[in-house]
Amino acid sequence: MLRTLTAAVLAGTLPHIARAQAREDIYAIGRTGNVRLLHQTDTHGQFEPVLFREPSVNIGVGDASGRPPHLVGKPFLDHFDIPGSSARAYALTCLDFEEAAHRYGRMGGFAHAKTLIDRLRDEAGPQNTLLLDGGDLWQGSWAAHSSQGEAMVRLSNLLGVDAMTSHWEMTYGEEQLSKNLGAFKGTFLAQNVFLTDEAAFNDAPAFDTATGRVFRPSMIRQIGGRRVAIIGQCFPYQPIAHPRRLVPDWTFGIREAELQKVVDVTRGAGHADAVILLSHNGMDVDLKLASRVRGIDVILGGHTHDCTPVPSLVANAGGKTLVTSAGSNGKFLAVVDLDVGAGQVTGVRYNLLPIFSALLPEDASLASEIATIHDRDRAMLDEQLADTGEVLFRRGNFYGTMDQVICDALRQELDAEIALSPGFRWGPSALTGEAVTMEFLLSHTAITYPDVYVQTMTGADLKTVMEDVCDNLFNPDPYVQQGGDMVRVGGLDYVCDPTQPIGHRISDLTLTNGKTLEADKSYRVAGWASVNMPQDGKPVWEVVAAALRGKKHIAPARRDRVLLKGVSGNPGYQPA
């Protein structure tokens, strides 16, 4: 049976994070085993240190209710036995976020992470270590967007990423992705992407033309004297969650049967002693997958931005699989030390290390490249649009103050009664009194299909849209979920019961003026990031920036209210 050891608990309440270094070197984890895997995921282009508030609402339904990753706040700390008001509690939860942020500071940043990565590589031996990225690395900032990912490829190479899979990287389109992969010094892996029938007939390029598999599915490396296989699993729902026109020649999916074949081949003809799945499925999907696909030792998970300090152990027909998830926005580096013997993993030690920027000096080469990237657009990025009277954050199943800012701006600038904004989980946080810069705004909006639109929708149409998105989030079958949070709705209050079936979760829709949303009445609705068809409006960041320049101060907004039912006692619900 695989054994897991939790990371060393950080010190309790500290006047300043730097004092932890004087008491204890929190990164001195030592080395065990003969193979070391370093795992990061869902950085979303945040290559400089950030603040990122973890959710207060992350509700699990069905079998997922009350178990990781659907724990927040105090239930999270209690489950993982983490001291409250500690540096670790700050990194992993939203509790006392603003006060803790002042105490412990920003997290992540590639130049700081590189210092830690090099230390951990040297400790285990570079020949015994792999740095793996779970995707969403090359999107999410202006530098990533304006260079169509090319700047992030350069940074990835300096960081030393050995292999990666993807999600948002594909929104640059097939041609640009191929160009970026040509410049990437690591190995790109994705077993679950195939050519469409038409593309195959037209001899579109593919890694394996016989099967139509577009990318290399796996790699085997000799590490620590053993053969370690890494299999890539990119985001399965690319053409559903994003415009199909961006990847017209490719089909996706979880492809459980194909994955089993890849595992069997690596175990058989490949003679792999250990099999690792580098996944961008989302943790709930990975937990189900682990119960159904045999032969995987460890799943290194991403997509849903969950940070789990202790992995989950899942039984299946072939034995057991360890399932992990390493957070987002560059806040964490997971360290998986494996004891790999002949044909089997005999031991595992897992550490989810928070990257406290103040404790790690910058790597000079990365710091220099980051400065070069930023200098190109510094004047534009540094523009101060407004200051904020409350903490701005995004992550949460139903609500985020930054999303409220976006919805308010759309309603104001486009003269709409209602605004819709996608439930994206990426984008850093800002503290009360901080300036909202153009760079901060772009870190929440920089996508390749950003145009705003206004359309007429009936009340019935709106409810249908909300029910569909809600089912994506709360369907009891993880294989039906696509990740992300509930669509943000401006100018509208509603009631939601996540435990109900589709068509019955959303009720009591009420406009901000107190009037009931009428099913057969038409309303003027603004939005952005249309998946179905190209739009010809302005990029959303221009619209929001115009609204903020006119205000100069973001006062605490009237929150468009979501009343939740059926979640009393759910440890994934700790409203602020």
C-alpha positions in Angstrom: 0.0 0.0 0.0 1.2 3.4 -0.9 2.1 5.5 2.2 1.8 9.3 2.4 3.4 11.7 4.7 2.1 15.3 5.1 4.4 18.3 4.8 6.0 19.8 7.8 3.6 22.2 9.5 4.7 25.8 9.4 5.1 27.9 12.5 2.0 29.5 14.1 1.2 33.1 14.2 4.2 35.1 13.1 4.7 38.9 13.1 6.3 38.5 9.7 6.9 35.6 7.4 10.6 36.2 7.2 10.9 35.2 10.9 9.9 31.7 10.0 13.2 31.4 8.1 15.1 32.3 11.3 13.1 29.6 13.3 12.9 26.9 10.7 13.9 26.3 7.1 10.4 25.3 5.9 11.9 24.1 2.6 14.4 21.7 4.2 12.3 18.6 3.5 15.1 16.2 2.9 15.2 13.5 0.3 13.6 10.1 0.3 13.3 7.5 -2.4 15.1 7.4 -5.8 12.7 9.5 -7.9 11.6 13.1 -7.3 8.8 14.7 -9.2 8.2 18.5 -8.9 4.6 19.5 -10.0 3.1 22.9 -10.7 -0.2 23.6 -12.4 -2.7 26.4 -13.3 -0.2 29.2 -13.0 -2.2 31.2 -15.6 0.6 33.4 -16.7 1.3 34.8 -13.2 5.1 34.9 -13.3 5.4 37.6 -10.7 4.4 37.2 -7.0 0.6 37.5 -6.3 -2.1 37.5 -3.7 -4.7 34.9 -4.3 -7.7 34.3 -2.0 -8.8 30.7 -1.8 -12.6 30.1 -2.0 -15.1 30.3 0.9 -17.6 28.3 -1.2 -16.6 25.1 -2.9 -19.6 22.8 -2.6 -19.4 19.1 -3.3 -22.6 17.2 -4.1 -23.3 13.5 -4.2 -20.3 11.4 -3.4 -18.1 14.5 -3.4 -20.0 16.1 -0.6 -17.8 16.6 2.5 -14.6 15.2 1.1 -11.5 16.8 -0.5 -11.4 19.0 -2.5 -14.8 20.3 -1.3 -13.7 21.7 2.0 -13.1 25.3 2.8 -12.2 27.5 5.8 -12.2 25.8 9.3 -13.4 22.4 8.1 -10.4 22.4 5.7 -8.0 23.2 8.5 -9.6 20.6 10.8 -9.6 17.9 8.2 -5.9 18.3 7.5 -4.9 19.2 11.0 -3.5 22.6 10.2 -3.2 25.3 12.9 -5.4 28.4 12.4 -3.8 31.8 11.9 -0.7 30.1 10.6 1.2 30.8 7.4 0.0 27.5 6.0 -3.6 28.4 6.8 -3.1 31.6 4.9 -1.8 29.8 1.9 -4.5 27.2 1.8 -7.7 29.0 2.9 -9.5 32.3 2.8 -9.7 32.7 6.5 -8.7 36.2 7.7 -7.3 36.7 4.2 -6.6 40.4 4.3 -4.9 40.5 7.7 -2.9 37.4 6.9 -1.9 38.8 3.5 -0.3 41.8 5.2 1.5 39.4 7.6 2.8 36.8 5.2 2.9 38.7 1.9 2.7 37.6 -1.7 3.2 34.1 -3.0 4.8 32.6 -6.1 6.7 34.3 -8.9 8.8 32.4 -11.4 12.1 33.9 -10.2 11.4 32.8 -6.6 10.0 29.4 -7.7 13.2 28.8 -9.7 15.3 29.2 -6.6 13.3 26.6 -4.8 13.1 24.2 -7.9 16.9 24.3 -8.3 17.4 23.6 -4.6 15.1 20.6 -4.7 16.7 19.4 -7.9 20.2 19.6 -6.4 19.0 17.9 -3.2 17.7 14.8 -5.1 20.1 15.0 -8.0 19.1 16.6 -11.3 19.3 13.2 -13.0 16.7 11.9 -10.5 14.2 14.8 -10.8 11.5 15.9 -13.3 9.7 19.3 -13.3 6.1 18.7 -14.6 3.5 21.3 -15.4 -0.2 20.4 -15.5 -1.3 23.1 -18.0 -2.7 26.6 -18.0 0.9 27.9 -17.8 1.0 30.1 -20.9 -2.3 32.1 -20.5 -3.7 34.5 -18.0 -1.6 37.7 -18.2 -1.1 40.5 -20.7 2.5 39.3 -21.4 1.1 35.8 -22.2 -1.8 37.2 -24.3 0.1 39.9 -26.3 2.8 37.4 -27.2 0.3 34.6 -27.9 2.1 32.5 -25.4 5.6 33.0 -26.7 6.9 35.0 -23.7 5.6 32.2 -21.4 7.4 29.6 -23.5 10.7 31.5 -22.9 10.0 31.6 -19.2 9.0 28.0 -19.1 12.3 27.0 -20.6 14.3 29.1 -18.1 12.2 27.5 -15.3 13.3 24.1 -16.6 9.9 22.5 -17.3 10.6 18.9 -18.5 7.1 18.0 -19.6 3.6 19.6 -19.6 0.0 19.1 -20.8 -2.5 21.9 -21.5 -5.9 23.6 -21.4 -5.9 27.4 -22.1 -2.8 27.1 -24.2 -5.0 25.7 -26.9 -7.1 28.9 -27.1 -4.3 30.5 -29.1 -5.4 28.2 -31.9 -3.8 25.2 -33.6 -1.2 27.1 -35.6 0.1 29.3 -32.8 0.1 26.3 -30.3 2.2 24.3 -32.8 4.6 27.3 -33.0 4.8 27.6 -29.3 5.4 23.8 -28.9 8.2 24.1 -31.4 10.0 26.6 -29.2 9.3 24.6 -26.0 12.4 22.7 -24.8 10.4 20.2 -22.7 8.0 17.5 -23.9 4.3 18.1 -24.6 2.0 15.2 -23.7 -1.7 14.6 -24.4 -3.1 11.1 -24.9 -6.7 12.3 -25.3 -6.5 14.5 -28.5 -7.3 13.0 -31.9 -7.9 14.3 -35.4 -11.4 14.7 -36.6 -12.4 12.4 -39.4 -12.3 15.2 -41.9 -8.8 16.4 -40.7 -7.5 12.8 -40.9 -8.9 12.5 -44.5 -7.1 15.7 -45.4 -3.8 14.4 -43.9 -3.6 17.0 -41.1 -0.4 16.7 -39.1 -0.5 14.2 -36.2 2.0 12.5 -33.9 0.6 9.1 -34.9 -1.2 9.2 -38.3 -2.3 5.6 -38.0 -4.4 6.3 -34.9 -5.0 10.0 -35.5 -3.5 10.9 -32.2 -2.4 14.5 -32.5 0.3 14.6 -29.7 2.7 12.3 -28.0 0.7 10.5 -25.4 3.5 9.6 -23.0 7.2 9.4 -22.3 9.5 7.1 -20.3 12.5 8.4 -18.6 15.3 6.5 -16.8 15.3 8.1 -13.3 17.0 6.8 -10.2 17.8 3.6 -12.0 14.2 2.9 -12.9 11.9 3.5 -15.8 9.3 6.1 -15.0 6.4 6.8 -17.4 4.6 10.1 -17.6 1.3 10.2 -19.5 -0.4 13.5 -20.4 -4.1 14.1 -20.1 -5.1 17.6 -21.4 -8.5 19.3 -20.7 -11.1 17.0 -22.1 -13.8 19.5 -23.0 -11.9 22.1 -25.0 -14.4 22.6 -27.9 -17.3 22.8 -25.4 -15.8 25.3 -22.9 -14.1 27.4 -25.6 -14.9 28.3 -29.2 -14.7 25.3 -31.5 -13.2 27.4 -34.2 -9.9 27.6 -32.3 -9.3 23.9 -32.6 -11.3 22.8 -35.6 -9.2 19.7 -36.5 -9.1 18.1 -33.1 -11.4 16.1 -30.9 -11.1 15.7 -27.2 -12.6 13.8 -24.3 -11.6 11.9 -21.2 -11.0 8.8 -23.4 -10.8 6.3 -20.5 -10.4 3.3 -22.8 -7.6 4.8 -24.8 -5.9 5.9 -21.5 -6.1 2.3 -20.2 -4.4 1.1 -23.4 -1.6 3.6 -23.0 -1.1 2.5 -19.4 -1.1 -1.1 -20.4 1.5 -0.5 -23.1 3.8 1.4 -20.8 3.5 -1.3 -18.2 4.0 -4.1 -20.8 6.1 -3.3 -23.8 7.5 -0.1 -22.2 8.5 -2.0 -19.0 7.7 1.0 -16.9 8.3 0.6 -13.2 6.1 3.6 -12.3 3.3 5.2 -14.2 2.3 8.9 -13.5 -0.7 10.7 -15.1 -0.1 14.4 -15.6 -3.7 15.5 -15.7 -5.8 18.6 -16.4 -9.1 16.8 -15.8 -10.0 18.5 -12.5 -9.8 16.7 -9.2 -13.3 15.2 -9.1 -12.8 13.7 -12.6 -9.4 12.4 -11.5 -10.9 10.7 -8.4 -13.4 8.8 -10.6 -10.8 8.1 -13.2 -8.5 6.6 -10.6 -11.2 4.2 -9.5 -11.7 2.9 -13.1 -8.3 2.8 -14.8 -5.8 0.4 -13.3 -2.0 0.7 -13.3 -1.6 4.4 -12.5 0.5 5.0 -9.4 0.0 8.7 -9.0 -2.2 11.3 -10.7 -0.8 14.8 -10.6 -3.9 16.9 -11.1 -5.0 20.3 -12.1 -7.7 22.5 -13.7 -10.0 23.0 -10.7 -7.4 25.0 -8.8 -7.8 22.8 -5.7 -4.9 22.7 -3.2 -4.8 19.5 -1.2 -2.0 19.1 1.2 -2.6 15.4 1.6 -3.3 13.2 -1.5 -6.4 10.9 -1.8 -5.8 7.2 -2.1 -8.3 5.5 -4.5 -8.8 1.8 -4.9 -9.2 0.2 -8.3 -9.1 -3.2 -10.0 -5.3 -3.0 -10.2 -4.5 -1.8 -6.8 -4.5 1.8 -5.6 -3.8 5.2 -7.1 -2.7 8.4 -5.3 -4.6 11.5 -6.5 -3.2 15.0 -5.9 -4.0 18.6 -6.8 -1.4 21.4 -6.5 -3.4 24.7 -6.4 -3.0 27.6 -8.8 -1.5 31.0 -9.6 2.0 29.8 -8.8 1.3 29.6 -5.1 2.6 26.0 -4.6 5.1 23.5 -5.7 4.2 19.9 -5.1 7.1 17.5 -4.3 6.5 13.8 -4.9 9.3 11.6 -3.7 8.9 8.0 -4.9 10.6 4.7 -3.9 10.5 2.9 -7.2 11.5 -0.7 -7.3 11.3 -3.3 -10.1 7.8 -2.9 -11.6 6.3 -1.2 -8.6 6.2 1.9 -6.4 6.9 0.9 -2.8 6.7 4.3 -1.1 5.6 7.9 -1.6 6.2 11.0 0.3 4.2 14.1 -0.7 4.8 17.7 0.2 2.7 20.6 -1.0 5.1 23.5 -0.5 3.7 27.1 -0.3 6.0 29.5 -2.2 6.4 32.5 0.1 8.1 35.0 -2.1 9.8 36.7 0.9 11.6 33.5 1.8 13.1 32.8 -1.6 15.6 35.1 -3.3 15.1 35.7 -7.0 16.9 33.7 -9.6 18.9 36.3 -11.6 18.3 34.9 -15.1 14.5 34.7 -14.7 14.3 38.1 -13.0 16.1 39.6 -15.9 13.8 38.0 -18.5 10.7 39.0 -16.6 12.0 42.6 -16.4 12.5 42.6 -20.2 9.0 41.3 -20.9 7.4 43.9 -18.6 9.4 46.8 -19.9 7.8 46.5 -23.3 4.4 47.6 -22.1 5.2 49.1 -18.7 3.5 52.4 -19.2 0.2 50.8 -20.3 0.3 48.1 -17.6 1.1 50.5 -14.7 -1.9 52.8 -15.4 -3.8 53.2 -12.1 -7.5 52.9 -13.0 -9.0 53.2 -9.5 -8.4 52.2 -5.9 -10.5 49.7 -4.1 -12.5 49.9 -0.9 -12.6 46.2 -0.4 -10.7 43.0 -1.2 -11.1 42.1 -4.8 -11.1 38.4 -5.5 -12.6 36.0 -8.0 -12.5 32.4 -6.8 -15.8 31.0 -5.3 -18.6 28.9 -6.7 -21.1 31.7 -7.0 -19.5 35.1 -6.3 -16.4 37.2 -6.5 -15.9 40.9 -5.9 -13.8 41.3 -9.1 -16.5 39.6 -11.1 -19.0 42.1 -9.6 -16.8 44.9 -10.8 -16.8 43.5 -14.3 -20.6 43.0 -14.3 -21.2 46.5 -13.0 -19.0 47.9 -15.7 -20.8 46.0 -18.5 -24.2 47.1 -17.3 -23.1 50.7 -17.0 -21.1 51.0 -20.3 -23.4 49.0 -22.4 -26.7 50.2 -20.9 -27.9 46.7 -20.0 -30.3 45.5 -17.4 -28.4 42.3 -16.8 -24.8 41.3 -17.3 -23.2 37.8 -17.6 -19.6 37.1 -16.9 -17.9 33.6 -17.1 -17.1 31.8 -13.9 -13.3 31.8 -14.6 -11.2 30.7 -11.6 -8.0 32.5 -12.5 -6.9 36.0 -11.6 -5.1 37.4 -8.6 -6.6 39.3 -5.6 -6.1 42.9 -4.4 -6.3 44.2 -0.9 -8.4 47.2 0.4 -6.8 50.5 -0.6 -4.6 49.0 -3.4 -4.6 50.5 -6.8 -6.3 48.6 -9.6 -3.9 48.8 -12.5 -4.5 47.9 -16.1 -2.2 44.9 -15.5 -4.5 43.7 -12.7 -7.6 44.1 -14.9 -5.9 42.2 -17.8 -4.9 39.4 -15.5 -8.7 38.7 -15.2 -9.7 39.3 -18.8 -6.8 38.5 -21.2 -8.3 35.8 -23.5 -8.3 35.4 -27.3 -12.1 35.9 -27.5 -12.7 38.9 -25.2 -15.2 41.0 -27.2 -18.3 42.3 -25.4 -21.8 42.0 -26.8 -25.4 43.0 -26.0 -28.3 40.8 -26.9 -32.0 40.4 -26.1 -32.9 37.4 -24.0 -36.2 36.3 -22.4 -36.4 35.5 -18.7 -36.8 31.8 -19.7 -33.7 31.9 -21.9 -31.7 33.4 -18.9 -32.9 30.7 -16.6 -32.0 28.0 -19.1 -28.4 29.3 -19.4 -28.0 29.5 -15.7 -29.4 25.9 -15.2 -27.0 24.6 -17.9 -23.9 26.2 -16.2 -25.1 25.1 -12.8 -25.4 21.5 -14.0 -21.8 21.7 -15.3 -20.7 22.6 -11.7 -23.0 20.4 -9.7 -23.9 17.3 -11.7 -23.3 14.3 -9.4 -21.3 12.6 -12.2 -17.8 14.1 -12.4 -17.5 13.1 -16.0 -20.2 15.6 -16.9 -18.5 18.5 -15.1 -16.3 20.8 -17.0 -14.8 22.9 -14.2 -15.1 26.6 -13.5 -17.5 28.3 -11.3 -21.1 29.5 -11.7 -21.7 32.2 -14.4 -21.6 35.6 -12.7 -24.8 37.5 -13.0 -25.0 41.3 -12.6 -28.3 43.0 -11.9 -30.0 39.8 -10.8 -30.6 37.9 -7.5 -31.6 34.2 -7.4 -32.0 31.1 -5.3 -29.9 28.0 -6.0 -30.2 24.5 -4.6 -27.1 22.6 -5.8 -28.6 19.3 -4.6 -31.5 19.4 -7.1 -31.4 17.9 -10.7 -31.0 20.1 -13.7 -33.9 22.4 -14.4 -34.8 22.7 -10.7 -31.6 24.3 -9.2 -32.4 27.9 -10.1 -35.5 29.7 -8.8 -36.8 33.1 -7.6 -34.9 35.3 -10.1 -35.3 38.9 -9.2 -34.0 42.1 -10.8 -32.0 44.6 -8.8 -35.0 46.9 -8.8 -37.0 44.2 -6.9 -39.1 43.1 -9.9 -39.5 39.4 -10.6 -37.8 38.1 -13.8 -40.6 37.2 -16.2 -40.2 34.1 -18.3 -41.8 35.6 -21.4 -40.4 39.1 -21.1 -37.3 40.3 -23.0 -34.3 41.9 -21.3 -31.2 43.7 -22.5 -28.2 41.5 -21.5 -24.5 42.3 -21.8 -21.7 39.8 -21.7 -18.3 38.8 -23.0 -16.3 35.7 -24.0 -18.9 34.2 -26.3 -18.2 30.6 -27.1 -20.8 30.2 -29.8 -19.9 32.8 -32.3 -17.4 35.7 -32.9 -18.4 39.1 -31.7 -17.5 42.5 -33.0 -17.6 44.5 -29.7 -14.7 46.1 -27.9 -12.4 43.9 -25.7 -13.9 43.6 -22.3 -10.8 45.2 -20.6 -11.4 48.4 -22.6 -15.0 48.6 -21.4 -14.2 47.8 -17.8 -11.2 50.2 -17.8 -13.4 53.1 -19.1 -15.9 52.5 -16.2 -13.1 52.4 -13.6 -11.5 55.6 -14.9 -14.8 57.4 -14.5 -15.1 56.3 -10.8 -11.5 56.4 -9.6 -12.7 54.5 -6.4 -14.3 51.1 -6.2 -16.6 51.3 -3.2 -17.9 48.1 -1.7 -20.5 47.0 -4.2 -24.1 45.9 -3.6 -23.6 42.2 -4.0 -26.0 40.5 -6.4 -27.3 38.0 -4.0 -27.4 34.2 -4.3 -29.4 32.5 -1.7 -28.3 28.9 -1.3 -30.5 26.0 -0.2 -29.7 22.4 0.6 -26.2 23.2 1.8 -26.7 23.6 5.5 -23.8 21.9 7.2 -21.9 21.3 4.0 -18.1 21.8 4.8 -17.7 23.4 1.4 -19.9 26.3 2.3 -18.4 28.9 4.7 -19.8 32.3 3.5 -17.7 35.3 4.4 
